[in-house]
Amino acid sequence: MEQLKSGWDLFLLPRTWHKRLNDSLVSLLPGILLVGFFDVLVYRTRSIFLDFIIGSPAAKAGKALLFILTVAAVGFLDVLCAAWPIADLCRFIARKNNKFIIPGFNIILMKSYAYSHLLFYPVLLIYNPTGLQMEKLLDRNINPATRIIIIVLYVWSLLQIAAQPAILLRTVGIKSKLDFSEKLLVAVVMFIWLNLEGQAIMFIIELAYKLFASLYGMP
């Protein structure tokens, strides 16, 4: 296990992890699936996984294949649309100000975004029927330890909106020589862009849900 040298290493991933990121496309592919699966499972308003894969026994094989394709498509769109424009902005700033930025930075930032989702996988426990759903907080018979776990997971899910851009910004700082003001500009743009992009991904998942409903009927 990689040694953590500071609290930032725990929340923003160790510097050595960021340094090891490279521009290999092969190792990006699992990250795309991780993101797609996370996105589809965290969207619980109308869950494709619960309503059509778990909750309906009909046409299991066909639905499973379509689900995997949906996960891959959502993951690819999310990773590409979230990280590529930010990487282009960093490269533009570096080129304009004659600053170093590592070759293949677009793929590297996509990897940073994709694999940073692993830190937030535990929050799926409160969005799916695991016994740790947020609704359990209303149960007076719930034990204190379970209540604390649910609250911690919920707080961590809220912090994703700030922690994930911070992880990407750490990658930017390690893989380039942008100065503080330049990274501050990137941070502001990144925070706004990731929130807008996240809303767009939720809309795409909603469309995918409607596709499942049209093919297999409403659950």
ABEGO torsion letter per residue (X at the ends): XBBBABAAAAAAEBAAAAAABBABAAAAAAAAAAAAAAAAAABAABBAAAAAAAABABGAAAAAAAAAAAAAAAAAAAAAAAAAAAAAAAAAAAAAAGBBBBBGAAAAAAAAAAAAAAAAAAAAAAABBAGABAAAAABAABBAAAAAAAAAAAAAAAAAAAAAAAAAAAAAAAABABBAAAAAAAAAAAAAAAAAAAAAAAAAAAAAAAAAAAAAEBX
